[in-house]
Amino acid sequence: MAAASISMQGPAVGDWGIISLAISPVTARAAIAADVSVSGTFANSATSLTQTATLGASANYLLAGVLGDSASDLVTGVTYNSVAMTQLVKLYPGSTVGWLYVYGLPNPATGSSHNLVVSASGTCSTIGVTAQSYTNCSATQPNVQVSAAFKAINTAWSVLVPLTPGCWGVSFLRYSASGSPRTQTCTSCGTVAALRTSEGTNGVLSIVDTNGTIPLLTPTTLTPNRAQWRLQRADLGRRREQHLGS
């Protein structure tokens, strides 16, 4: 299968943490679409964080990216409208980035404002959360494809591999320097990667996706020329004679 590669460039040299997923459609013919982006919010020296969100009527999957403590794995869970989200992956690129988590929830509550709540078992140096909802997604999502950390480099890449036809790639990025990253092209997905949301005041916590389907590898059909056909027919003739003579 083919892979889509997203590149992000930061405003200065810093440290990156990246978690990437390939999200699947509910059926092969259903086209995933981006719904609502929830802007990031942060709290310092906190044990919890609440962010309100209003999702579109057709949203059927919610992804939340969470920033935790700079040293310890303290985040214990995330709820949306009091429903527990599932932790899909966590990553610790180092103290300059902090702990990173991604949570998912099928069929989230839509309509008027609902609370997205992050909880921790102790006081976190910083807690941050941002989220993105999508439509036409499967309730059961595939495993995380790539978890990567890039140290002291101002450009980061995220590689996403589809597991089924119609997958989109989504990346959650944390950049240690302040200021928003710039979106670069999405190689092999035929479009420009979409920066859905980014919060630069307390250090970036961003969501970027492929803004379209990651193509599966296209099989190549070999067409033998006449000489190849003659060789094949001759070989079949010899096999037939050997079979009849046995």
Contacts in CASP RR format, 6 or more apart in sequence:
PFRMAT RR
TARGET T0000
AUTHOR 0000-0000-0000
METHOD contacts of the structure
MODEL  1
MAAASISMQGPAVGDWGIISLAISPVTARAAIAADVSVSGTFANSATSLT
QTATLGASANYLLAGVLGDSASDLVTGVTYNSVAMTQLVKLYPGSTVGWL
YVYGLPNPATGSSHNLVVSASGTCSTIGVTAQSYTNCSATQPNVQVSAAF
KAINTAWSVLVPLTPGCWGVSFLRYSASGSPRTQTCTSCGTVAALRTSEG
TNGVLSIVDTNGTIPLLTPTTLTPNRAQWRLQRADLGRRREQHLGS
1 161 0 8 1.000
1 162 0 8 1.000
1 163 0 8 1.000
1 216 0 8 1.000
1 217 0 8 1.000
2 161 0 8 1.000
2 162 0 8 1.000
2 188 0 8 1.000
2 214 0 8 1.000
2 215 0 8 1.000
2 216 0 8 1.000
2 217 0 8 1.000
3 159 0 8 1.000
3 160 0 8 1.000
3 161 0 8 1.000
3 188 0 8 1.000
3 214 0 8 1.000
4 159 0 8 1.000
4 160 0 8 1.000
4 162 0 8 1.000
4 169 0 8 1.000
4 186 0 8 1.000
4 187 0 8 1.000
4 188 0 8 1.000
4 189 0 8 1.000
4 210 0 8 1.000
4 214 0 8 1.000
5 157 0 8 1.000
5 158 0 8 1.000
5 159 0 8 1.000
5 160 0 8 1.000
5 186 0 8 1.000
5 187 0 8 1.000
5 188 0 8 1.000
6 20 0 8 1.000
6 157 0 8 1.000
6 158 0 8 1.000
6 159 0 8 1.000
6 160 0 8 1.000
6 169 0 8 1.000
6 171 0 8 1.000
6 184 0 8 1.000
6 186 0 8 1.000
6 187 0 8 1.000
6 193 0 8 1.000
6 208 0 8 1.000
6 210 0 8 1.000
7 155 0 8 1.000
7 156 0 8 1.000
7 157 0 8 1.000
7 158 0 8 1.000
7 184 0 8 1.000
7 185 0 8 1.000
7 187 0 8 1.000
7 193 0 8 1.000
8 16 0 8 1.000
8 155 0 8 1.000
8 156 0 8 1.000
8 157 0 8 1.000
8 158 0 8 1.000
8 171 0 8 1.000
8 173 0 8 1.000
8 181 0 8 1.000
8 182 0 8 1.000
8 183 0 8 1.000
8 184 0 8 1.000
8 193 0 8 1.000
8 206 0 8 1.000
8 208 0 8 1.000
9 154 0 8 1.000
9 155 0 8 1.000
9 181 0 8 1.000
9 182 0 8 1.000
9 184 0 8 1.000
10 154 0 8 1.000
10 155 0 8 1.000
10 175 0 8 1.000
10 177 0 8 1.000
10 179 0 8 1.000
10 181 0 8 1.000
10 182 0 8 1.000
11 154 0 8 1.000
11 177 0 8 1.000
11 179 0 8 1.000
11 180 0 8 1.000
11 181 0 8 1.000
11 182 0 8 1.000
12 154 0 8 1.000
12 177 0 8 1.000
13 152 0 8 1.000
13 153 0 8 1.000
13 154 0 8 1.000
13 177 0 8 1.000
14 96 0 8 1.000
14 152 0 8 1.000
14 153 0 8 1.000
14 154 0 8 1.000
14 175 0 8 1.000
14 176 0 8 1.000
14 177 0 8 1.000
15 93 0 8 1.000
15 94 0 8 1.000
15 96 0 8 1.000
15 97 0 8 1.000
15 149 0 8 1.000
15 150 0 8 1.000
15 151 0 8 1.000
15 152 0 8 1.000
15 175 0 8 1.000
15 176 0 8 1.000
16 93 0 8 1.000
16 97 0 8 1.000
16 149 0 8 1.000
16 150 0 8 1.000
16 151 0 8 1.000
16 153 0 8 1.000
16 156 0 8 1.000
16 173 0 8 1.000
16 174 0 8 1.000
16 175 0 8 1.000
16 176 0 8 1.000
17 91 0 8 1.000
17 93 0 8 1.000
17 97 0 8 1.000
17 100 0 8 1.000
17 148 0 8 1.000
17 149 0 8 1.000
17 150 0 8 1.000
17 156 0 8 1.000
17 173 0 8 1.000
17 174 0 8 1.000
17 175 0 8 1.000
18 146 0 8 1.000
18 147 0 8 1.000
18 148 0 8 1.000
18 149 0 8 1.000
18 150 0 8 1.000
18 156 0 8 1.000
18 158 0 8 1.000
18 171 0 8 1.000
18 172 0 8 1.000
18 173 0 8 1.000
18 174 0 8 1.000
19 65 0 8 1.000
19 89 0 8 1.000
19 91 0 8 1.000
19 100 0 8 1.000
19 102 0 8 1.000
19 144 0 8 1.000
19 146 0 8 1.000
19 147 0 8 1.000
19 171 0 8 1.000
19 172 0 8 1.000
20 144 0 8 1.000
20 145 0 8 1.000
20 146 0 8 1.000
20 147 0 8 1.000
20 148 0 8 1.000
20 158 0 8 1.000
20 159 0 8 1.000
20 160 0 8 1.000
20 169 0 8 1.000
20 170 0 8 1.000
20 171 0 8 1.000
20 172 0 8 1.000
21 63 0 8 1.000
21 88 0 8 1.000
21 89 0 8 1.000
21 102 0 8 1.000
21 141 0 8 1.000
21 142 0 8 1.000
21 144 0 8 1.000
21 145 0 8 1.000
21 160 0 8 1.000
21 169 0 8 1.000
21 170 0 8 1.000
21 171 0 8 1.000
22 142 0 8 1.000
22 145 0 8 1.000
22 160 0 8 1.000
22 161 0 8 1.000
22 162 0 8 1.000
22 163 0 8 1.000
22 167 0 8 1.000
22 168 0 8 1.000
22 169 0 8 1.000
22 170 0 8 1.000
22 214 0 8 1.000
23 32 0 8 1.000
23 61 0 8 1.000
23 63 0 8 1.000
23 134 0 8 1.000
23 137 0 8 1.000
23 138 0 8 1.000
23 141 0 8 1.000
23 142 0 8 1.000
23 167 0 8 1.000
23 168 0 8 1.000
23 169 0 8 1.000
23 170 0 8 1.000
24 137 0 8 1.000
24 138 0 8 1.000
24 140 0 8 1.000
24 141 0 8 1.000
24 142 0 8 1.000
24 163 0 8 1.000
24 164 0 8 1.000
24 166 0 8 1.000
24 167 0 8 1.000
25 31 0 8 1.000
25 32 0 8 1.000
25 136 0 8 1.000
25 137 0 8 1.000
25 138 0 8 1.000
25 164 0 8 1.000
25 165 0 8 1.000
25 166 0 8 1.000
25 167 0 8 1.000
26 60 0 8 1.000
26 136 0 8 1.000
26 137 0 8 1.000
26 138 0 8 1.000
26 139 0 8 1.000
28 164 0 8 1.000
28 165 0 8 1.000
28 166 0 8 1.000
30 136 0 8 1.000
31 136 0 8 1.000
31 166 0 8 1.000
31 213 0 8 1.000
32 134 0 8 1.000
32 135 0 8 1.000
32 136 0 8 1.000
32 137 0 8 1.000
32 166 0 8 1.000
32 167 0 8 1.000
32 168 0 8 1.000
32 212 0 8 1.000
32 213 0 8 1.000
33 134 0 8 1.000
33 135 0 8 1.000
33 136 0 8 1.000
34 132 0 8 1.000
34 133 0 8 1.000
34 134 0 8 1.000
34 194 0 8 1.000
34 196 0 8 1.000
34 209 0 8 1.000
34 211 0 8 1.000
35 55 0 8 1.000
35 56 0 8 1.000
35 58 0 8 1.000
35 59 0 8 1.000
35 132 0 8 1.000
35 133 0 8 1.000
35 134 0 8 1.000
35 135 0 8 1.000
36 53 0 8 1.000
36 54 0 8 1.000
36 55 0 8 1.000
36 56 0 8 1.000
36 59 0 8 1.000
36 132 0 8 1.000
36 133 0 8 1.000
37 130 0 8 1.000
37 131 0 8 1.000
37 132 0 8 1.000
37 196 0 8 1.000
37 197 0 8 1.000
37 207 0 8 1.000
38 51 0 8 1.000
38 53 0 8 1.000
38 64 0 8 1.000
38 116 0 8 1.000
38 129 0 8 1.000
38 130 0 8 1.000
38 131 0 8 1.000
38 132 0 8 1.000
38 133 0 8 1.000
38 197 0 8 1.000
39 130 0 8 1.000
39 197 0 8 1.000
39 199 0 8 1.000
40 51 0 8 1.000
40 128 0 8 1.000
40 129 0 8 1.000
40 130 0 8 1.000
40 197 0 8 1.000
40 199 0 8 1.000
40 205 0 8 1.000
41 49 0 8 1.000
41 51 0 8 1.000
41 128 0 8 1.000
41 129 0 8 1.000
41 130 0 8 1.000
41 199 0 8 1.000
42 49 0 8 1.000
42 67 0 8 1.000
42 126 0 8 1.000
42 127 0 8 1.000
42 128 0 8 1.000
42 199 0 8 1.000
42 201 0 8 1.000
42 202 0 8 1.000
42 205 0 8 1.000
43 49 0 8 1.000
43 126 0 8 1.000
43 127 0 8 1.000
43 128 0 8 1.000
44 125 0 8 1.000
44 126 0 8 1.000
44 202 0 8 1.000
45 123 0 8 1.000
45 124 0 8 1.000
45 125 0 8 1.000
46 120 0 8 1.000
46 123 0 8 1.000
46 124 0 8 1.000
46 126 0 8 1.000
46 127 0 8 1.000
47 119 0 8 1.000
47 120 0 8 1.000
47 121 0 8 1.000
47 122 0 8 1.000
47 123 0 8 1.000
47 124 0 8 1.000
48 117 0 8 1.000
48 118 0 8 1.000
48 119 0 8 1.000
48 120 0 8 1.000
48 127 0 8 1.000
49 117 0 8 1.000
49 118 0 8 1.000
49 127 0 8 1.000
49 128 0 8 1.000
49 129 0 8 1.000
50 115 0 8 1.000
50 116 0 8 1.000
50 117 0 8 1.000
50 118 0 8 1.000
51 115 0 8 1.000
51 116 0 8 1.000
51 117 0 8 1.000
51 129 0 8 1.000
51 131 0 8 1.000
52 113 0 8 1.000
52 114 0 8 1.000
52 115 0 8 1.000
52 116 0 8 1.000
53 80 0 8 1.000
53 113 0 8 1.000
53 114 0 8 1.000
53 115 0 8 1.000
53 116 0 8 1.000
53 131 0 8 1.000
53 133 0 8 1.000
54 111 0 8 1.000
54 112 0 8 1.000
54 113 0 8 1.000
54 114 0 8 1.000
55 62 0 8 1.000
55 108 0 8 1.000
55 109 0 8 1.000
55 110 0 8 1.000
55 111 0 8 1.000
55 114 0 8 1.000
55 133 0 8 1.000
56 110 0 8 1.000
56 111 0 8 1.000
56 133 0 8 1.000
57 110 0 8 1.000
57 111 0 8 1.000
58 110 0 8 1.000
58 135 0 8 1.000
58 136 0 8 1.000
59 108 0 8 1.000
59 110 0 8 1.000
59 133 0 8 1.000
59 134 0 8 1.000
59 135 0 8 1.000
60 106 0 8 1.000
60 107 0 8 1.000
60 108 0 8 1.000
60 134 0 8 1.000
60 135 0 8 1.000
60 136 0 8 1.000
60 137 0 8 1.000
60 139 0 8 1.000
61 104 0 8 1.000
61 105 0 8 1.000
61 106 0 8 1.000
61 107 0 8 1.000
61 108 0 8 1.000
61 133 0 8 1.000
61 134 0 8 1.000
61 135 0 8 1.000
61 137 0 8 1.000
61 138 0 8 1.000
61 139 0 8 1.000
61 141 0 8 1.000
62 80 0 8 1.000
62 85 0 8 1.000
62 104 0 8 1.000
62 105 0 8 1.000
62 108 0 8 1.000
62 131 0 8 1.000
62 132 0 8 1.000
62 133 0 8 1.000
62 134 0 8 1.000
63 102 0 8 1.000
63 103 0 8 1.000
63 104 0 8 1.000
63 131 0 8 1.000
63 132 0 8 1.000
63 133 0 8 1.000
63 134 0 8 1.000
63 170 0 8 1.000
63 172 0 8 1.000
63 207 0 8 1.000
64 78 0 8 1.000
64 80 0 8 1.000
64 85 0 8 1.000
64 102 0 8 1.000
64 103 0 8 1.000
64 104 0 8 1.000
64 105 0 8 1.000
64 116 0 8 1.000
64 129 0 8 1.000
64 130 0 8 1.000
64 131 0 8 1.000
65 100 0 8 1.000
65 101 0 8 1.000
65 102 0 8 1.000
65 103 0 8 1.000
65 129 0 8 1.000
65 130 0 8 1.000
65 131 0 8 1.000
65 172 0 8 1.000
65 205 0 8 1.000
65 207 0 8 1.000
66 75 0 8 1.000
66 78 0 8 1.000
66 100 0 8 1.000
66 101 0 8 1.000
66 102 0 8 1.000
66 103 0 8 1.000
66 118 0 8 1.000
66 127 0 8 1.000
66 128 0 8 1.000
66 129 0 8 1.000
67 98 0 8 1.000
67 99 0 8 1.000
67 100 0 8 1.000
67 126 0 8 1.000
67 127 0 8 1.000
67 128 0 8 1.000
67 129 0 8 1.000
67 174 0 8 1.000
67 205 0 8 1.000
68 74 0 8 1.000
68 75 0 8 1.000
68 98 0 8 1.000
68 99 0 8 1.000
68 100 0 8 1.000
68 101 0 8 1.000
68 120 0 8 1.000
68 124 0 8 1.000
68 125 0 8 1.000
68 126 0 8 1.000
68 127 0 8 1.000
68 128 0 8 1.000
69 75 0 8 1.000
69 98 0 8 1.000
69 99 0 8 1.000
69 120 0 8 1.000
69 124 0 8 1.000
69 125 0 8 1.000
69 126 0 8 1.000
70 94 0 8 1.000
70 95 0 8 1.000
70 96 0 8 1.000
70 98 0 8 1.000
70 99 0 8 1.000
70 125 0 8 1.000
70 126 0 8 1.000
71 95 0 8 1.000
71 98 0 8 1.000
71 125 0 8 1.000
72 99 0 8 1.000
73 90 0 8 1.000
73 92 0 8 1.000
73 99 0 8 1.000
74 99 0 8 1.000
74 120 0 8 1.000
74 121 0 8 1.000
74 122 0 8 1.000
74 123 0 8 1.000
74 124 0 8 1.000
75 90 0 8 1.000
75 99 0 8 1.000
75 101 0 8 1.000
75 118 0 8 1.000
75 119 0 8 1.000
75 120 0 8 1.000
75 124 0 8 1.000
75 127 0 8 1.000
76 119 0 8 1.000
76 120 0 8 1.000
76 121 0 8 1.000
77 84 0 8 1.000
77 85 0 8 1.000
77 87 0 8 1.000
77 103 0 8 1.000
77 118 0 8 1.000
77 119 0 8 1.000
78 84 0 8 1.000
78 85 0 8 1.000
78 87 0 8 1.000
78 101 0 8 1.000
78 103 0 8 1.000
78 116 0 8 1.000
78 117 0 8 1.000
78 118 0 8 1.000
78 119 0 8 1.000
78 129 0 8 1.000
79 85 0 8 1.000
79 115 0 8 1.000
79 116 0 8 1.000
79 117 0 8 1.000
79 119 0 8 1.000
80 105 0 8 1.000
80 108 0 8 1.000
80 109 0 8 1.000
80 114 0 8 1.000
80 115 0 8 1.000
80 116 0 8 1.000
80 117 0 8 1.000
81 108 0 8 1.000
81 109 0 8 1.000
81 114 0 8 1.000
81 115 0 8 1.000
82 115 0 8 1.000
83 105 0 8 1.000
83 108 0 8 1.000
83 109 0 8 1.000
85 103 0 8 1.000
85 104 0 8 1.000
85 105 0 8 1.000
86 103 0 8 1.000
86 104 0 8 1.000
86 105 0 8 1.000
87 101 0 8 1.000
87 102 0 8 1.000
87 103 0 8 1.000
88 102 0 8 1.000
88 103 0 8 1.000
88 104 0 8 1.000
88 141 0 8 1.000
88 144 0 8 1.000
89 101 0 8 1.000
89 102 0 8 1.000
89 144 0 8 1.000
89 147 0 8 1.000
90 99 0 8 1.000
90 100 0 8 1.000
90 101 0 8 1.000
90 102 0 8 1.000
91 99 0 8 1.000
91 100 0 8 1.000
91 101 0 8 1.000
91 147 0 8 1.000
91 149 0 8 1.000
92 98 0 8 1.000
92 99 0 8 1.000
92 100 0 8 1.000
93 100 0 8 1.000
93 149 0 8 1.000
93 151 0 8 1.000
93 174 0 8 1.000
94 149 0 8 1.000
96 176 0 8 1.000
97 149 0 8 1.000
97 174 0 8 1.000
97 176 0 8 1.000
98 126 0 8 1.000
98 174 0 8 1.000
100 172 0 8 1.000
100 174 0 8 1.000
102 144 0 8 1.000
102 172 0 8 1.000
104 141 0 8 1.000
106 137 0 8 1.000
106 138 0 8 1.000
106 139 0 8 1.000
106 140 0 8 1.000
107 139 0 8 1.000
108 114 0 8 1.000
108 133 0 8 1.000
116 129 0 8 1.000
116 131 0 8 1.000
118 127 0 8 1.000
118 128 0 8 1.000
118 129 0 8 1.000
120 127 0 8 1.000
126 202 0 8 1.000
128 202 0 8 1.000
128 205 0 8 1.000
129 205 0 8 1.000
130 172 0 8 1.000
130 197 0 8 1.000
130 199 0 8 1.000
130 205 0 8 1.000
130 206 0 8 1.000
130 207 0 8 1.000
131 207 0 8 1.000
132 170 0 8 1.000
132 196 0 8 1.000
132 197 0 8 1.000
132 207 0 8 1.000
132 209 0 8 1.000
134 168 0 8 1.000
142 163 0 8 1.000
142 164 0 8 1.000
142 167 0 8 1.000
145 159 0 8 1.000
145 160 0 8 1.000
145 161 0 8 1.000
145 163 0 8 1.000
146 158 0 8 1.000
146 159 0 8 1.000
146 160 0 8 1.000
146 161 0 8 1.000
148 156 0 8 1.000
148 157 0 8 1.000
148 158 0 8 1.000
148 159 0 8 1.000
150 156 0 8 1.000
150 157 0 8 1.000
155 184 0 8 1.000
156 173 0 8 1.000
156 175 0 8 1.000
158 171 0 8 1.000
158 173 0 8 1.000
158 208 0 8 1.000
160 167 0 8 1.000
160 169 0 8 1.000
160 170 0 8 1.000
160 171 0 8 1.000
160 210 0 8 1.000
160 214 0 8 1.000
161 214 0 8 1.000
162 169 0 8 1.000
162 213 0 8 1.000
162 214 0 8 1.000
162 215 0 8 1.000
162 216 0 8 1.000
165 213 0 8 1.000
165 216 0 8 1.000
166 213 0 8 1.000
166 214 0 8 1.000
167 213 0 8 1.000
167 214 0 8 1.000
168 209 0 8 1.000
168 210 0 8 1.000
168 211 0 8 1.000
168 212 0 8 1.000
168 213 0 8 1.000
168 214 0 8 1.000
169 189 0 8 1.000
169 209 0 8 1.000
169 210 0 8 1.000
169 214 0 8 1.000
170 207 0 8 1.000
170 208 0 8 1.000
170 209 0 8 1.000
170 210 0 8 1.000
171 207 0 8 1.000
171 208 0 8 1.000
171 209 0 8 1.000
172 205 0 8 1.000
172 206 0 8 1.000
172 207 0 8 1.000
173 181 0 8 1.000
173 204 0 8 1.000
173 205 0 8 1.000
173 206 0 8 1.000
173 207 0 8 1.000
173 208 0 8 1.000
174 203 0 8 1.000
174 204 0 8 1.000
174 205 0 8 1.000
174 206 0 8 1.000
175 181 0 8 1.000
175 203 0 8 1.000
175 204 0 8 1.000
175 206 0 8 1.000
176 203 0 8 1.000
177 203 0 8 1.000
177 204 0 8 1.000
178 200 0 8 1.000
178 201 0 8 1.000
178 202 0 8 1.000
178 203 0 8 1.000
178 204 0 8 1.000
179 200 0 8 1.000
179 203 0 8 1.000
179 204 0 8 1.000
180 195 0 8 1.000
180 198 0 8 1.000
180 200 0 8 1.000
180 204 0 8 1.000
180 206 0 8 1.000
181 195 0 8 1.000
181 198 0 8 1.000
181 204 0 8 1.000
181 206 0 8 1.000
183 192 0 8 1.000
183 193 0 8 1.000
183 194 0 8 1.000
183 195 0 8 1.000
183 208 0 8 1.000
184 193 0 8 1.000
185 192 0 8 1.000
185 193 0 8 1.000
186 192 0 8 1.000
186 193 0 8 1.000
186 210 0 8 1.000
186 211 0 8 1.000
188 214 0 8 1.000
188 215 0 8 1.000
189 210 0 8 1.000
189 211 0 8 1.000
189 212 0 8 1.000
189 213 0 8 1.000
189 214 0 8 1.000
189 215 0 8 1.000
191 210 0 8 1.000
191 211 0 8 1.000
191 212 0 8 1.000
192 211 0 8 1.000
193 208 0 8 1.000
193 209 0 8 1.000
193 210 0 8 1.000
193 211 0 8 1.000
194 208 0 8 1.000
194 209 0 8 1.000
194 210 0 8 1.000
194 211 0 8 1.000
195 206 0 8 1.000
195 207 0 8 1.000
195 208 0 8 1.000
196 206 0 8 1.000
196 207 0 8 1.000
196 208 0 8 1.000
196 209 0 8 1.000
197 206 0 8 1.000
197 207 0 8 1.000
198 204 0 8 1.000
198 205 0 8 1.000
198 206 0 8 1.000
198 207 0 8 1.000
199 205 0 8 1.000
199 206 0 8 1.000
224 232 0 8 1.000
END
